[in-house]
Amino acid sequence: MKFSSKVICILLNIFIIISCKNNKNNDVASREQGAEQELLISKDMDWSVRMMLSEIERFPEASKLDFVDQARWSYTNGLVLNACEGVYKKTGRDIFYEYIYAYANALVEEDGTIKTYNKEKYNLDMIKSGDNLLYLYNETGEERFRLASNKLMEQLKEQPRTPEGGFWHKKRYTQQMWLDGLYMAEPFYAHYTSIFSDSLNNVEENYEDIIHQFELIQKHALDEETGLLYHGWDSSKQQKWADNETGTSPNFWSRAMGWYSMALVDVLDYLPENHPEREKLVTYLNDLGEALLKYQDKETGLWYQVVDQGDRQDNYLEASGSSMFTYAFAKGYNQGYLPQKFEDAAQKAYEGILNNLITVEESGIVNLNQVCAVAGLGGDPYRDGSYDYYVNEKIRSNDPKGTGPFILASLALDR
């Protein structure tokens, strides 16, 4: 059989197309097979990078961190994105900067309005993400980030206070200071004052106000016998959870003291080196650290949910408080606030976290387990601050109140 040159040409083209298609399919199959074998997150990466990439995988939209369906302005976002900032500075990888920017970009309008934020609730938790606004304003110069941070500062200036000048934790939690609130508000307050010190006429007043918040906690929430701090203090002594004489809540919750210890080391970043009250905060950090060392679990290096009652039924080694103490100890040592034994304690605690609370999936995704999902005081249903209350609150994996501090601890220890 004879073929014309035209027919031969057509047949050759068909053969080439089929061959190319088969080769392409083979390439795709090969890539897919390779992808199955290749870790999404390599074990050779630093733990801070591994956990941050895991968070991005779990929550592709930073505005929906913390297992929520709708974008929202909240403190958990600010916490994890503070950690993300540290990872970006360490690696220079754009994925981390873009994740931080995407959060603010989704929620901050051109006039500085913050979507889902309501100043009239006077909720200190809502101040925390202001740290990200200040970072992005410094990086981009976008006016909307400065305007939004101004709105948060307006809240602080109008925040309801106890008779001695302590911030109420929220408007609906009348006359109450919680340890949590020191971390939510004071680092932003100090950071804002530091950045805009040239244009503010009340710089010294701001710094004194910040230090006063810590002074009030030390005065009213400190247990002299153990050196530990109670979760909350009701200046009116009207709450059912409040002691009739002292106004304090009845137990020592690990994460509450974790928030407080992180607040101390972070505020010191922005308080002027020559400030006369600076050493007072360093002393508070050392005193709390000494108390916590007494209750660090000797076997694992971790801390219990209710710190001083590790031998009681249902108490457990809790991930967020343990990660927060690890970060505060490591950073405190790095900055020269704490002696060597605290760095040793941080290393031991970190090993305890890796050995007891971290699991890694085949894809490389890192999980932090045994995190208390939430705990508070008062409200509806009423939270009485009892031992049974704390040990029976929900426990879950990868709660950002644990993953964020784990990343910060990893950075501080350079692990």
Helices and strands as residue ranges (DSSP letters): H 5-37, H 47-58, G 62-64, H 75-91, H 94-107, G 119-121, G 124-127, H 130-140, H 143-158, E 176-178, H 179-195, H 203-220, E 232-234, H 254-267, H 278-294, H 319-334, H 340-356, E 358-360, E 366-368, E 371-372, H 387-392, E 395-396, H 400-413
